[in-house]
């Protein structure tokens, strides 16, 4: 069986229950040139180094909503091109409906005419995986509809360097992988519905074929420009755990490709 291992970086999602382009959160995010400029800096500073530092390398795919202005997202595309990522345009997705699922355009591009299976690991464009996270995912036997979830990791305050445990309990955070077989290409919507792929990430517990990978393999970065994960907001969540000692923090950051 010919298998391709890929990363999915979503851009231009509709968040906070917006279902159409042009709402207030869209205007603050993907509809704003300054958002793209800052996101390019964060992507280059955190996410890309963590992906290039993996012990098992995945091909990088990035989905950008076709409704965005090309000139606005150019800084991000420059970073992606430097990382040799494949950039895929697709209609803007409502996050609460599609749950960061890979756009059909991205899945088809990954399969091409050659591969039998594709694993897509998901990460937001401002977060990090530790160096063996993707290797742990790739070691699993690929079965139709397999979902691999990370359950516990870390929060990082980019401004202060403070790190805390992130432990959402029964609610999986947005660090996971999905497996697609060529069955998907016949009817993408039916495949997604069969395997509960089109759900917001806390709903991944409903997956009929889900496996947890080992703890402490991701870092959610709070950098001041997030739309959903500001530090003061994170501190109020039940998932916000104890502070991580500096030595452990430095080791985690090194594993994420950072010069701690």
N, C-alpha and C positions, 0 to 999 in steps of 0.2 A: 504494500500500500504506500502510495506516495503522499507524504504529509508535509504541509507547510505550516510553520509557526510564525505568527504575526502579532504585532502590537497595534491596538487601535487607540489613536489620540483624537478625541472628539472636540471640534470647535464649532461655535455658532449654534449651540443648543438653545432651545427655548426653556427657560427655567421659571420657577415660582408660579407654576400653573398657567403661564402664558401659552397660548395656542397659535398665535399669529405673530409674524414679524412686525415690529414697530411699537410694541408696548414699552412701558417705562424701563423694565429690566433689560430688554433688548437694546434700548437706546443707551443704557449705561454700560452695556457689555459689547457684544459683537457688532452693534450698530454705531460704535464709537471708535474713531481712529486712535484715540489715546489708549483705549483698552487694548487694542492690538499691539501697540508699541510696547506697553508694559508687559503684556503677555509674552511677547517675543523675548524680553529680557529674562523673565522667570523661566520660560521654557529652556532657554540656553543655559541658565544658571543651575537649574535643578533637574528637570525631567530628562533632558537629552543625556547629560553625563551619567545619570543612573541607568539609562537604557544601554549606553555604550559600555558600561562597566559590568554588564551581565556575564556570568560564566557560560550561559547558553544564549546565543544571540537570536533574536526574533527579527523578522523584517518589519520595518516601521511603516504603518499606514496612518494617514491623517485625514479625517473627514472635515471639510469646511463647507458650511452652508452656502449654497449658491446665491442666496439673497444678499450676502455680504458684498461690500464694495471692494473690488480687487485692490485698489490703491491703499485701502485701509489695512487689509490683511497682509500686504506685501512684506512687512518686517517678519512676521511669523513664517511665511513661505520661504524667506531667505534662510532662516534657521533650519527649517525642515529640509530644504535642498542641500544644505551643508551636511546634514546627517543622512543624506541619501534616502529620505523618506519618500514614499509614494503618496501624493496628494490627490484626494478624491473629492469631487464636488457632488453635493446631494442636497435635496430640499431640507430646510430647517426642520429638526425633530423636536417635538414636545418631550421634555425630559421625563415628566411623570407618566407619559404614555409609552415611550420607547425604552426608557430606562437605560440610556447610553448604549443601546444595542447597536451593533455595527450596521451601517447603512448598506442596503442591498448592493449599491454600486461598489462598496468596498469589498464585500464578500465575493462578488463576481470577479473583480479585478484580482483578488488573491488566488482564486481557483484557476483562472485562465483555462487552458485546454489540457492541463497537465496533471494537476493534483487531485487526489481522491478525498482527502480530508484537509480541513484548515482549522487550526486552533487560533482564536483571537483572544489575547489577553488585553484587558482594558485598563487604561490609566488616564486620569485627567492631566491636562497639559501644564499643571503646576505642582504635581506631586512626584514621588519617587518610589522605586522598588529597590530593595536590598539586592546584593549581587547574585544571590542564588535563587531568587524568587521565580524567575522564568525557567530555570533548570528544574526546580521542583515541579512546576506545572508540566513541563515537557516529558517528565518521567512517567506520567500517568498513561495508562492504556486508553487510547482515544476511542470512545464509543459515541454513537449518535446522541446528540443533545447533552453531552457531559458539561456540567458547570463546576468549575473549581473556584472556591471562595476563600478569601483571606478573612480572618475573623478578628485578630488583634494585631495592632502595630503601634505607631507613634504619631503624635502631633508635634510639629516644629513651628516655633515662632521665629520667622525669618529675621525680624527686626532685633530680637534680643538673644537669639540662640537657645532659648529655653525649650526643652523637650519634655513631653509628658506621654504617658501610656495612653493609647487609644483603644478602648475596649467596648465596642457597641453591644456586646452580649449576643443576643439572638438575631440582631439586625445586621446583616452583612454590609460592610462599607463598600465604596465604589472601587474595589480592587478585586478583580475576578477574571476568569477566562471562560470562553464558551467554545464548544466544538461543533463544526459544521461538516456534514457529509455532502456528497453531490446530490443527495435527495433534496437538499435545500433549493437547488437551482430550478427544480421542477415547479415548486410553489413556495416561495420564501415566506409568505404570511402563514401558511399552514404549518411549516416547519417551526417557525418562531412560536406559534401558539401551542403546538404539540409539546414543545420543550420549555414553555414558560420563559422564553427569551425576551419578550416585549413586556417587561415589568421594570418598575423602578427598583434600584438595587436592594432596598430592604425586603422586597418581595421575592428575592431569589431563594428564600427558604422553601418556597412552593415547588421548586424544581424537582421533577421526579428522578433526576440523575445528577445529584449534587454531592461533591466531596470537598471537605475542607483541607487546605494545605497547612503546613506548620505555621505557628504564630510568628509574629515579629518580623514580617517580611515587607512592610510598606511604611512610608512616611507621608502623612498629609501635611502639606506646607501651608501655613497661614501667613500671607505676605502683604496684607493691608489693602489689596485691590480685589480680593475674593468677593463674589456676590453671595456666597452661601456659607463661608467658613471663616468669618472674622474671629480673631482670638478671643475677644470678650464674649462672643456668642458661644464659641466652643467650650469655654470654661463653665458655662451653665448647663452643658449637656451631661447626661448620665454616663456617657462614654469617656468623659475626661478623667483620666486616672492620675496616679501619683507622678511627681516629677522624676525624671530620669537623671541619675548621677552623671556628672560631666564626662567621666571616662567612658561610660557606656554610650553616652550620646556621641562622643567623638568616634567611637568604633562604628556605630550605626552610620554616621555620616560618611566615613571612609568607605564603607560597604556600598554606599549609594553614589560613589564616584566623586565625593566632595573632599576637598583638602581641609580637613578639620584641624 
